[in-house]
């Protein structure tokens, strides 16, 4: 494939993704579904012409991890920690924790019965499908009212963070590592890194000069994320702490010595950082889902077993959704019920499973779970909107 063909394809992909994002808001249809279908269509077209491009598996993993980091960072930059919101924060955390544990446990039993796996390995294989994908949930939540939208942003972000922590802990356990040491030591390390990084970036945002300032800053964040992930810490928690600190810098002013870090240009520069983060997130998400669809063997999509496993997983996901929201006492339960997609975080964690676990499921199962959960969410949201308009 020539350089011009790649450039044209990349440009068309971004323009299509932009159009899909508008269709998503209008028809309550997740844009990632359309991107996945476009990727599958591109695979069919290139296979028919004999010009199939080999995509390195590492590229999918890098795009997924980077997109996950940017999406959580973008979501955190929109969240405000005002006084009296402790109850709301607890509800979102409880919803994410209960949902993750309940869904993972149910899927673990299912996988254990289906493949005769030991309990710890079955739960490890189930974790990727137990996590709500903020990459899909946050953009889709734009169609909801403000309170429900904020609930989904927090819940899906917590779900990603807790899911990665649980996955890394179980992975360490499967390799014979010390779980208690990993949890306690890793948790303290993450909090310290997040605090130091947040204060440093808070000062830099207001004091950096020149035309190029935020791209190096974001790549420094990627560096910290990758290093923390290599140490099996929870880098998403670092990203969340950083985003919340930057968007709630007024809380730092209560500490006298931290007031010295403030600069009058901070609010203006923060707005520019938010804009750049949104743009980069859009591009990374676009290519991740397109390539995920492209690397999927279309013939494997016809495997009845893949459809059976995918349908069973999605059924468990939504069957656990209502009790999860009720146990968490979520006031936004009706609107938030259908927002339980599987997507970028599911793919990223699934591709990180030991090969012997990932190969148990038919090859198309991952993509079918993403598609079926997204279609179920879209149908549910449209039906819900037809019954009653979302409250403002």
DOSE-886769 format. One record per residue: z, x, y of N, C-alpha, C in turn; residue in three letters. Coordinates in steps of 0.001 Angstrom, whole numbers, padded with zeros to 6 digits, always signed. Layout:
BEGIN
ZXYZXYZXYALA
...
REM end
This chain:
BEGIN
+000000+000855-001196+000000+000000+000000+000000+000888+001242UNK
-000862+000578+002211-000997+001405+003404+000136+001158+004390UNK
+000260+002109+005332+001294+001974+006358+001056+000733+007208UNK
-000203+000449+007519-000515-000728+008331-000118-002019+007619UNK
-000351-002052+006296+000008-003249+005531+001521-003462+005543UNK
+002279-002374+005410+003745-002477+005438+004220-002949+006810UNK
+003617-002398+007872+004003-002799+009233+003691-004263+009484UNK
+002516-004693+009040+002146-006100+009222+003086-006998+008428UNK
+003379-006605+007184+004281-007400+006357+005672-007507+006952UNK
+006200-006394+007482+007534-006401+008086+007568-007287+009318UNK
+006506-007207+010140+006455-008026+011351+006380-009512+011008UNK
+005545-009848+010027+005425-011252+009607+006758-011757+009042UNK
+007460-010893+008295+008739-011279+007707+009754-011646+008785UNK
+009858-010835+009828+010823-011096+010898+010454-012371+011651UNK
+009158-012554+011927+008729-013752+012655+008967-015012+011820UNK
+008701-014931+010519+008971-016073+009641+010463-016385+009590UNK
+011277-015332+009511+012722-015522+009455+013230-016204+010719UNK
+012663-015826+011856+013056-016451+013123+012711-017939+013112UNK
+011536-018260+012588+011121-019663+012489+012014-020411+011506UNK
+012333-019757+010377+013205-020386+009381+014590-020706+009965UNK
+015086-019839+010842+016402-020081+011430+016409-021354+012274UNK
+015278-021651+012919+015178-022900+013692+015067-024095+012756UNK
+014310-023955+011665+014221-025031+010683+015577-025318+010060UNK
+016357-024262+009851+017676-024420+009236+018582-025285+010094UNK
+018570-025047+011401+019421-025850+012294+018953-027298+012351UNK
+017664-027494+012263+017131-028850+012400+017308-029673+011128UNK
+017073-029033+009974+017074-029762+008704+018278-029451+007820UNK
+019239-028693+008350+020451-028339+007606+020091-027662+006277UNK
+019089-026814+006325+018631-026089+005149+018861-024596+005369UNK
+019637-023925+004537+019909-022499+004736+018618-021687+004799UNK
+018460-020897+005833+017243-020102+005996+017076-019084+004876UNK
+018184-018659+004252+018076-017652+003194+017327-018197+001982UNK
+017377-019509+001766+016627-020083+000658+015131-019904+000882UNK
+014698-020149+002116+013289-019980+002443+012871-018519+002346UNK
+013773-017618+002737+013473-016191+002627+013346-015774+001158UNK
+014249-016265+000313+014167-015965-001113+012857-016473-001710UNK
+012476-017701-001345+011243-018273-001858+010028-017490-001369UNK
+010091-017016-000123+008999-016181+000400+008904-014871-000384UNK
+010063-014295-000709+010068-013078-001507+009452-013309-002879UNK
+009790-014433-003507+009212-014765-004806+007705-014985-004699UNK
+007281-015666-003623+005847-015909-003415+005103-014592-003201UNK
+005728-013673-002461+005103-012372-002236+004963-011605-003541UNK
+005969-011721-004421+005903-011045-005722+004740-011600-006552UNK
+004572-012925-006527+003479-013550-007265+002132-013075-006720UNK
+002019-013030-005371+000754-012645-004742+000391-011193-005040UNK
+001367-010297-004908+001073-008882-005153+000816-008601-006626UNK
+001506-009326-007516+001267-009156-008946-000138-009612-009317UNK
-000577-010706-008682-001918-011230-008968-003013-010280-008517UNK
-002749-009522-007453-003754-008587-006920-003555-007165-007426UNK
-002518-006958-008239-002279-005634-008784-001747-004627-007786UNK
-001071-005096-006743-000555-004185-005713+000966-004273-005595UNK
+001632-004567-006686+003088-004706-006665+003757-003421-006162UNK
+004679-003575-005221+005401-002445-004641+006731-002281-005367UNK
+007037-001047-005768+008313-000774-006420+009401-000586-005354UNK
+010412-001461-005375+011505-001396-004409+012688-000676-005053UNK
+013149+000426-004479+014298+001140-005061+015530+000240-005108UNK
+016220+000157-006232+017426-000682-006319+018476-000312-005277UNK
+018547+000977-004936+019538+001413-003947+019282+000770-002588UNK
+018007+000488-002271+017682-000131-000979+018290-001518-000884UNK
+018222-002290-001974+018818-003627-001990+020328-003526-001776UNK
+020955-002574-002454+022402-002406-002342+022804-002008-000925UNK
+022063-001082-000321+022380-000629+001044+022210-001761+002044UNK
+021111-002506+001921+020892-003636+002829+021973-004696+002662UNK
+022359-004970+001411+023391-005975+001176+024729-005572+001757UNK
+025124-004327+001532+026411-003847+002046+026412-003805+003565UNK
+025325-003303+004161+025234-003242+005624+025228-004635+006225UNK
+024471-005544+005617+024432-006914+006120+025778-007595+006035UNK
+026495-007375+004945+027831-007953+004788+028763-007455+005889UNK
+028733-006152+006141+029583-005575+007187+029255-006176+008555UNK
+027962-006254+008880+027546-006761+010183+027885-008238+010349UNK
+027744-009006+009283+028022-010438+009367+029503-010701+009617UNK
+030371-009981+008903+031811-010149+009133+032180-009672+010533UNK
+031572-008573+010972+031840-008060+012318+031391-009067+013374UNK
+030204-009627+013184+029693-010626+014123+030589-011855+014162UNK
+031031-012310+012970+031916-013470+012934+033245-013206+013609UNK
+033808-012010+013396+035097-011661+014001+034985-011570+015517UNK
+033823-011156+016011+033623-011047+017457+033548-012405+018145UNK
+033488-013466+017362+033453-014821+017934+034778-015560+017779UNK
+035771-014901+017198+037034-015574+016914+038098-015232+017945UNK
+038799-016258+018393+039845-016081+019397+041213-016353+018774UNK
+042145-015441+019000+043508-015596+018489+044418-016060+019620UNK
+044444-017356+019814+045265-017922+020875+046647-018268+020335UNK
+047656-018337+021222+049013-018704+020792+049022-020077+020108UNK
+049829-020225+019118+049952-021500+018430+048927-021735+017341UNK
+048137-020692+016975+047096-020870+015966+047518-020348+014589UNK
+048787-020056+014437+049256-019503+013168+048993-020464+012011UNK
+049234-021753+012227+049031-022736+011167+047569-022788+010746UNK
+046671-022704+011721+045240-022729+011411+044834-021500+010608UNK
+045326-020333+011009+045005-019100+010297+045503-019161+008853UNK
+046699-019722+008664+047247-019848+007314+046418-020802+006468UNK
+045939-021896+007065+045113-022845+006323+043822-022186+005841UNK
+043185-021425+006724+041929-020787+006334+042162-019712+005271UNK
+043237-018959+005434+043555-017928+004438+043875-018566+003091UNK
+044685-019625+003115+045048-020305+001869+043821-020904+001185UNK
+042928-021490+001985+041718-022071+001410+040880-021001+000721UNK
+040730-019853+001374+039941-018763+000799+040604-018211-000459UNK
+041922-017998-000386+042641-017413-001533+042655-018360-002726UNK
+042999-019625-002475+043048-020607-003566+041664-020800-004166UNK
+040657-020913-003296+039291-021105-003783+038813-019942-004625UNK
+039092-018725-004164+038678-017536-004909+039361-017481-006275UNK
+040682-017683-006290+041433-017579-007545+041086-018700-008516UNK
+040990-019920-007996+040708-021072-008858+039305-020972-009458UNK
+038323-020671-008616+036940-020586-009093+036753-019405-010031UNK
+037337-018251-009681+037206-017066-010526+037864-017282-011884UNK
+039039-017909-011893+039726-018174-013159+038893-019093-014052UNK
+038357-020169-013460+037547-021112-014242+036288-020441-014780UNK
+035620-019651-013942+034411-018960-014385+034747-017869-015400UNK
+035913-017241-015243+036343-016238-016207+036509-016834-017593UNK
+037114-018010-017663+037254-018702-018945+035883-019013-019523UNK
+034975-019477-018661+033626-019823-019102+032904-018607-019685UNK
+032982-017483-018974+032307-016264-019434+032966-015698-020693UNK
+034280-015825-020769+034993-015337-021945+034580-016115-023192UNK
+034471-017433-023053+034063-018267-024183+032606-018019-024555UNK
+031755-017797-023532+030325-017644-023784+029985-016304-024427UNK
+030696-015242-024026+030329-013901-024479+031439-013187-025257UNK
+032573-013844-025447+033665-013224-026189+034261-012018-025493UNK
+034296-012051-024151+034819-010920-023382+036339-010950-023330UNK
+036987-009781-023244+038425-009754-022944+038669-010394-021580UNK
+039868-010914-021388+040177-011661-020164+039904-010850-018902UNK
+040329-009552-018881+040180-008765-017658+038711-008517-017312UNK
+037863-008319-018318+036442-008095-018052+035742-009400-017663UNK
+036153-010508-018268+035566-011806-017927+035867-012167-016478UNK
+037101-011910-016041+037473-012201-014648+036713-011283-013693UNK
+036577-010008-014040+035812-009072-013207+034381-009551-013027UNK
+033745-009996-014122+032365-010486-014047+032266-011786-013260UNK
+033374-012552-013197+033365-013843-012508+033577-013721-011004UNK
+034221-012639-010562+034573-012510-009144+033370-012657-008213UNK
+032210-012009-008489+031086-012170-007553+030703-013626-007304UNK
+030848-014469-008321+030467-015878-008174+031607-016723-007610UNK
+032792-016142-007479+033926-016878-006929+034066-016753-005432UNK
+033226-015911-004812+033346-015614-003390+032338-016432-002586UNK
+032810-017070-001523+031911-017748-000589+031160-016691+000211UNK
+029859-016844+000332+029057-015866+001061+029043-016199+002553UNK
+029704-015378+003357+029700-015607+004802+028310-015403+005385UNK
+027457-014620+004707+026093-014402+005184+025306-015709+005236UNK
+025648-016648+004365+024990-017956+004353+025852-018995+005050UNK
+027159-018940+004829+028066-019966+005351+028117-019978+006879UNK
+028221-018791+007492+028390-018735+008949+027170-019274+009689UNK
+025939-018856+009350+024785-019452+010039+024655-020953+009771UNK
+024952-021383+008544+024830-022801+008207+025855-023640+008953UNK
+027026-023061+009243+028105-023796+009915+027758-024181+011345UNK
+026648-023671+011867+026246-024030+013228+025984-025525+013375UNK
+025691-026217+012261+025400-027649+012333+026674-028487+012354UNK
+027835-027866+012150+029097-028595+012111+029717-028685+013497UNK
+030776-029504+013612+031531-029577+014847+032306-028285+015072UNK
+032803-028051+016294+033479-026783+016616+034641-026441+015695UNK
+035514-027416+015392+036683-027119+014563+036278-026761+013138UNK
+035375-027543+012563+034925-027260+011194+034149-025950+011148UNK
+033358-025678+012178+032596-024426+012216+033538-023227+012246UNK
+034582-023311+013054+035538-022221+013134+036281-022057+011806UNK
+036597-023181+011168+037259-023122+009871+036388-022388+008852UNK
+035093-022693+008823+034174-022065+007870+034040-020573+008156UNK
+033981-020193+009439+033861-018778+009791+035067-017995+009271UNK
+036261-018511+009525+037469-017835+009059+037555-017841+007535UNK
+037347-019019+006935+037501-019124+005479+036519-018214+004752UNK
+035241-018229+005154+034252-017407+004462+034505-015922+004687UNK
+034982-015553+005881+035309-014149+006132+036489-013702+005272UNK
+037527-014555+005207+038665-014244+004343+038213-014161+002885UNK
+037336-015065+002476+036873-015082+001098+036149-013777+000753UNK
+035298-013305+001657+034607-012031+001437+035600-010886+001288UNK
+036567-010844+002201+037548-009748+002203+038399-009778+000935UNK
+038953-010950+000622+039786-011069-000565+038982-010829-001836UNK
+037735-011296-001832+036885-011094-002994+036613-009626-003262UNK
+036311-008879-002200+036065-007446-002366+037335-006729-002816UNK
+038491-007097-002246+039750-006483-002651+040048-006763-004119UNK
+039865-008027-004545+040104-008383-005940+039124-007660-006855UNK
+037863-007614-006454+036840-006956-007265+037154-005469-007436UNK
+037469-004795-006328+037782-003360-006408+039031-003101-007257UNK
+040027-003982-007133+041255-003819-007913+040977-003958-009406UNK
+040206-004994-009774+039879-005201-011183+038965-004097-011708UNK
+038089-003582-010830+037207-002500-011247+038011-001233-011528UNK
+038984-000954-010633+039865+000201-010850+040645+000031-012148UNK
+041137-001189-012406+041891-001455-013634+041021-001262-014869UNK
+039755-001696-014790+038856-001563-015940+038531-000114-016246UNK
+038647+000746-015208+038386+002174-015384+039654+002953-015708UNK
+040794+002230-015830+042045+002889-016199+042848+003391-015027UNK
+042569+002882-013803+043307+003330-012624+044601+002562-012435UNK
+045413+003003-011476+046685+002337-011186+046507+001211-010196UNK
+046682-000019-010650+046439-001185-009804+047469-001287-008687UNK
+048736-001130-009014+049791-001258-007993+049612-000234-006887UNK
+049363+001011-007275+049152+002067-006286+047928+001762-005433UNK
+046897+001240-006066+045671+000908-005337+045926-000184-004295UNK
+046652-001229-004686+046912-002333-003771+047810-001929-002612UNK
+048958-001292-002935+049912-000946-001891+049391+000181-000999UNK
+048984+001263-001629+048481+002387-000853+047213+002041-000102UNK
+046315+001313-000773+045076+000924-000114+045314-000012+001053UNK
+046254-000962+000890+046537-001898+001973+047090-001212+003203UNK
+048023-000293+003010+048587+000451+004144+047520+001306+004803UNK
+046705+001974+003994+045650+002835+004537+044653+002027+005373UNK
+044276+000856+004871+043313+000008+005589+043877-000438+006934UNK
+045142-000851+006953+045757-001287+008208+045818-000152+009219UNK
+046170+001037+008772+046236+002184+009680+044853+002561+010205UNK
+043876+002607+009305+042508+002932+009730+041983+001881+010689UNK
+042224+000603+010363+041763-000476+011236+042383-000411+012610UNK
+043680-000104+012668+044375-000023+013954+043846+001125+014800UNK
+043747+002310+014204+043272+003482+014943+041822+003287+015396UNK
+040978+002792+014492+039572+002571+014840+039435+001533+015948UNK
+040225+000468+015877+040146-000598+016878+040504-000084+018270UNK
+041571+000694+018363+041971+001223+019670+040925+002199+020195UNK
+040373+003027+019296+039351+003975+019729+038093+003280+020218UNK
+037632+002283+019471+036416+001564+019868+036671+000744+021129UNK
+037860+000182+021259+038215-000568+022480+038052+000313+023713UNK
+038492+001560+023617+038345+002476+024755+036867+002852+024942UNK
+036163+003100+023861+034779+003547+023960+033866+002481+024554UNK
+034064+001217+024177+033194+000144+024673+033187+000098+026197UNK
+034339+000336+026804+034422+000271+028255+034092+001573+028959UNK
+034021+002694+028218+033864+003993+028870+032582+004741+028506UNK
+031880+004317+027452+030644+005006+027096+029601+004853+028196UNK
+028845+005896+028436+027817+005873+029476+026466+006210+028856UNK
+025407+005876+029591+024059+006154+029116+023395+004904+028573UNK
+022083+005013+028306+021322+003869+027815+021550+003615+026325UNK
+021866+004666+025581+022114+004538+024148+023605+004728+023904UNK
+024271+003655+023506+025721+003758+023297+026205+002956+022083UNK
+025622+001785+021851+026164+000922+020810+025589+001199+019426UNK
+024359+001678+019345+023798+002040+018046+024616+003164+017406UNK
+024926+004263+018121+025805+005281+017522+027163+004721+017123UNK
+027693+003792+017932+028993+003206+017625+028934+002399+016331UNK
+027858+001611+016147+027723+000807+014935+027503+001686+013710UNK
+026780+002797+013899+026584+003691+012758+027873+004445+012421UNK
+028711+004671+013407+030029+005245+013119+030863+004255+012311UNK
+030719+002971+012621+031415+001940+011857+030899+001908+010416UNK
+029580+002056+010245+028998+002118+008897+029561+003311+008132UNK
+029727+004439+008836+030296+005638+008213+031707+005370+007708UNK
+032534+004752+008547+033912+004438+008156+033914+003446+006990UNK
+033041+002457+007070+032952+001439+006016+032603+002081+004673UNK
+031553+002926+004679+031105+003543+003437+032169+004473+002861UNK
+032846+005222+003739+033894+006135+003265+035050+005350+002658UNK
+035455+004261+003316+036549+003437+002782+036146+002791+001463UNK
+034900+002346+001374+034426+001716+000146+034376+002728-000994UNK
+033995+003962-000686+033949+005012-001710+035335+005313-002258UNK
+036365+005075-001441+037742+005293-001867+038353+004036-002490UNK
+037493+003000-002690+037926+001722-003288+039011+001055-002443UNK
+038880+001187-001112+039758+000445-000206+039087-000894+000100UNK
+039491-001553+001168+038878-002827+001552+038271-002685+002943UNK
+037052-002146+003026+036460-001879+004337+036196-003128+005159UNK
+036012-004278+004492+035786-005499+005270+037001-005864+006111UNK
+038193-005543+005627+039396-005804+006407+039421-004927+007653UNK
+038944-003690+007532+038840-002809+008697+037890-003416+009723UNK
+036767-003910+009258+035767-004512+010138+036343-005757+010820UNK
+037066-006577+010057+037658-007789+010630+038690-007439+011692UNK
+039545-006456+011422+040560-006033+012400+039887-005543+013676UNK
+038819-004760+013524+038107-004241+014694+037515-005371+015520UNK
+036815-006297+014877+036197-007399+015603+037213-008283+016308UNK
+038304-008605+015606+039344-009439+016209+040005-008736+017391UNK
+040204-007410+017278+040825-006658+018371+039939-006662+019601UNK
+038645-006402+019415+037728-006350+020556+037606-007708+021245UNK
+037573-008787+020464+037395-010102+021078+038700-010714+021565UNK
+039812-010055+021293+041115-010545+021757+041886-009413+022424UNK
+041175-008640+023222+041769-007465+023865+042907-007834+024809UNK
+042929-009089+025260+044008-009501+026164+045381-009365+025505UNK
+045414-009443+024166+046685-009294+023461+047214-007864+023555UNK
+046295-006903+023703+046718-005508+023830+047410-005242+025158UNK
+047103-006060+026148+047659-005838+027483+049165-006101+027528UNK
+049676-006727+026478+051120-006969+026446+051899-005683+026172UNK
+051196-004682+025661+051807-003369+025433+051412-002462+026605UNK
+052403-002018+027359+052122-001342+028629+051239-000110+028470UNK
+051536+000744+027474+050769+001982+027375+049339+001759+026909UNK
+049076+000573+026298+047706+000273+025881+046843-000213+027041UNK
+047483-000598+028135+046715-001037+029300+045849+000080+029865UNK
+046225+001330+029599+045441+002457+030095+044076+002555+029433UNK
+043936+001916+028282+042658+001975+027576+041621+001035+028179UNK
+042069+000106+029016+041171-000919+029543+040297-000375+030656UNK
+039087-000941+030715+038153-000607+031785+037530-001894+032290UNK
+037240-001950+033592+036698-003177+034183+035357-003574+033567UNK
+034632-002589+033038+033311-002878+032463+033395-003400+031034UNK
+034610-003520+030487+034757-003853+029064+034102-005181+028709UNK
+034377-006248+029462+033867-007572+029100+032342-007597+029108UNK
+031738-006963+030109+030276-006919+030176+029689-006158+028992UNK
+030275-005014+028697+029772-004191+027602+030010-004859+026252UNK
+031124-005577+026121+031390-006285+024881+030322-007344+024629UNK
+029899-008025+025690+028828-009007+025559+027543-008378+025041UNK
+027240-007176+025511+026046-006474+025039+026194-006061+023576UNK
+027390-005642+023187+027633-005271+021797+027465-006483+020882UNK
+027971-007626+021304+027818-008849+020507+026345-009183+020315UNK
+025576-009060+021394+024150-009387+021323+023429-008452+020356UNK
+023695-007158+020453+023050-006192+019572+023447-006424+018116UNK
+024716-006733+017875+025179-006992+016514+024467-008192+015912UNK
+024290-009247+016704+023586-010439+016228+022145-010118+015861UNK
+021485-009323+016702+020090-008961+016447+019970-008138+015162UNK
+020841-007143+014989+020784-006297+013798+021109-007092+012533UNK
+022088-007991+012636+022459-008823+011491+021283-009670+011043UNK
+020581-010228+012001+019403-011056+011706+018345-010255+010939UNK
+018078-009035+011388+017043-008206+010757+017456-007794+009348UNK
+018698-007321+009197+019161-006864+007879+019189-008023+006888UNK
+019700-009178+007319+019762-010345+006440+018352-010762+006010UNK
+017416-010706+006936+016030-011078+006638+015466-010249+005492UNK
+015569-008929+005615+014954-008067+004607+015729-008064+003291UNK
+017047-008275+003355+017807-008316+002104+017343-009472+001224UNK
+017296-010675+001780+016953-011831+000965+015483-011842+000584UNK
+014610-011342+001450+013209-011226+001083+013032-010283-000106UNK
+013675-009116-000026+013542-008141-001104+014239-008603-002379UNK
+015358-009325-002237+016032-009856-003421+015102-010807-004164UNK
+014386-011650-003412+013406-012527-004047+012243-011745-004627UNK
+011814-010689-003928+010648-009923-004367+010906-009148-005657UNK
+012111-008598-005801+012391-007788-007001+012701-008652-008220UNK
+012805-009960-008035+013074-010852-009152+011784-011113-009935UNK
+011839-010889-011217+010690-011170-012077+010506-012685-012160UNK
+009384-013161-011653+009163-014603-011580+009198-015237-012968UNK
+008714-014514-013992+008721-015074-015349+010141-015329-015844UNK
+011087-014507-015363+012477-014698-015795+013076-015977-015230UNK
+012455-016506-014167+012949-017753-013577+012700-018947-014500UNK
+011844-018764-015496+011534-019857-016415+012452-019868-017635UNK
+013375-018943-017696+014286-018834-018828+015291-019993-018804UNK
+015272-020870-019815+016207-022007-019830+017675-021562-019809UNK
+017975-020435-020464+019351-019955-020484+019819-019578-019075UNK
+018926-018963-018285+019283-018595-016919+019623-019844-016110UNK
+018837-020897-016268+019110-022154-015568+020421-022778-016049UNK
+020678-022687-017346+021907-023259-017893+023137-022561-017325UNK
+023137-021231-017339+024276-020484-016808+024426-020704-015300UNK
+023318-020694-014588+023378-020883-013131+023913-022271-012784UNK
+023418-023286-013492+023887-024655-013238+025371-024790-013551UNK
+025823-024156-014639+027240-024212-015001+028099-023540-013936UNK
+027650-022392-013432+028405-021665-012399+028504-022492-011125UNK
+027382-023056-010683+027375-023843-009446+028213-025110-009607UNK
+028186-025723-010791+029017-026902-011048+030495-026572-010914UNK
+030909-025445-011481+032304-025021-011374+032671-024755-009917UNK
+031758-024114-009176+032014-023781-007768+032342-025026-006962UNK
+031520-026063-007091+031747-027263-006278+032820-028171-006873UNK
+033034-028090-008181+034132-028862-008775+035482-028354-008288UNK
+035567-027042-008017+036824-026456-007547+036984-026583-006038UNK
+035937-027015-005354+035962-027000-003883+036942-028021-003295UNK
+036913-029245-003780+037779-030283-003191+039258-030007-003433UNK
+039684-029723-004682+041110-029389-004868+041531-028172-004059UNK
+040613-027231-003868+040928-026059-003047+041272-026459-001624UNK
+040434-027279-001028+040655-027691+000362+041880-028590+000489UNK
+042134-029407-000519+043315-030275-000460+044596-029464-000607UNK
+044601-028480-001507+045780-027638-001673+046061-026819-000424UNK
+045002-026444+000272+045161-025675+001513+045461-026567+002709UNK
+045495-027894+002480+045764-028872+003544+044791-028687+004711UNK
+043518-028506+004359+042486-028298+005381+042113-029635+006021UNK
+042354-029754+007316+042001-030974+008034+040482-031118+008142UNK
+039764-030016+007973+038316-030020+008097+037634-030192+006745UNK
+038384-030719+005748+037910-030741+004366+036586-031485+004213UNK
+036426-032636+004879+035216-033425+004675+033976-032663+005113UNK
+034020-032074+006304+032856-031359+006807+032628-030037+006078UNK
+033728-029373+005713+033609-028037+005124+033333-028066+003630UNK
+033432-029235+002995+033335-029291+001543+032049-028658+001013UNK
+030921-028967+001633+029642-028512+001105+029340-027056+001443UNK
+030114-026453+002335+029852-025069+002728+030536-024130+001729UNK
+029899-023951+000589+030427-023047-000439+029268-022287-001085UNK
+028407-021664-000283+027230-021002-000847+027569-019660-001487UNK
+026709-019242-002362+026757-017892-002909+025516-017172-002396UNK
+025688-015923-001979+024559-015235-001371+024709-013735-001356UNK
+024774-013179-000156+024741-011724-000001+025921-011040-000677UNK
+027136-011557-000473+028314-010932-001075+028259-011068-002597UNK
+027778-012203-003088+027643-012392-004535+026688-011360-005128UNK
+025531-011195-004481+024542-010227-004972+025082-008807-004893UNK
+025751-008476-003781+026269-007119-003596+027299-006767-004663UNK
+028233-007684-004929+029253-007424-005944+028656-007440-007355UNK
+027750-008372-007607+027150-008457-008937+026389-007173-009273UNK
+025678-006617-008285+024938-005377-008512+025866-004176-008670UNK
+027157-004356-008321+028135-003273-008467+028896-003345-009793UNK
+028632-004385-010585+029297-004518-011877+028848-003408-012826UNK
+029721-003018-013748+029271-002116-014807+028071-002718-015531UNK
+027125-001879-015929+025858-002358-016497+026067-003297-017686UNK
+027071-003019-018524+027274-003833-019718+027689-005259-019378UNK
+028300-005459-018205+028670-006805-017781+027510-007506-017087UNK
+026832-006799-016188+025726-007400-015446+024600-007836-016376UNK
+024401-007109-017479+023297-007413-018390+023604-008539-019371UNK
+024829-009042-019354+025163-010153-020244+024432-011428-019841UNK
+024320-011660-018543+023650-012850-018046+022145-012615-017973UNK
+021327-013658-018181+019878-013513-018036+019524-012997-016642UNK
+018441-012222-016506+018126-011548-015237+018026-012466-014019UNK
+017541-013686-014201+017317-014575-013057+018560-015357-012648UNK
+019649-015205-013380+020840-016012-013108+021348-015830-011681UNK
+021396-014595-011201+021908-014321-009857+021117-015070-008802UNK
+019797-014932-008823+018958-015595-007817+019061-017111-007947UNK
+019115-017609-009181+019213-019062-009372+020543-019609-008851UNK
+021628-018864-009003+022914-019303-008452+022829-019393-006928UNK
+022220-018395-006301+022053-018417-004847+021216-019621-004429UNK
+020104-019851-005125+019223-020968-004780+019894-022317-005018UNK
+020501-022492-006198+021098-023784-006527+022292-024110-005633UNK
+023123-023107-005330+024266-023374-004442+023782-023719-003037UNK
+022712-023052-002592+022164-023354-001272+021530-024726-001208UNK
+020792-025101-002245+020164-026431-002289+021229-027520-002344UNK
+022254-027310-003167+023355-028284-003248+024032-028442-001892UNK
+024258-027314-001207+024868-027366+000117+023984-028130+001101UNK
+022689-027869+001082+021774-028531+002006+021721-030034+001762UNK
+021621-030430+000490+021581-031858+000153+022875-032536+000568UNK
+024005-031889+000287+025293-032461+000653+025467-032620+002151UNK
+025053-031615+002925+025172-031685+004378+024292-032788+004965UNK
+023086-032919+004437+022185-033957+004938+022718-035348+004591UNK
+023236-035513+003381+023801-036795+002990+025029-037124+003827UNK
+025843-036116+004087+027046-036300+004900+026673-036694+006322UNK
+025635-036053+006871+025190-036349+008232+024601-037751+008321UNK
+023976-038212+007242+023391-039550+007236+024468-040631+007232UNK
+025607-040316+006597+026704-041307+006554+027444-041411+007869UNK
+027685-040268+008486+028431-040282+009744+028139-038991+010484UNK
+027933-039053+011813+027689-037838+012580+028909-036945+012602UNK
+028687-035616+012594+029802-034673+012656+030547-034833+013955UNK
+031878-034814+013930+032660-034937+015148+032489-033732+016046UNK
+032560-033993+017329+032410-032893+018301+033670-032080+018359UNK
REM end
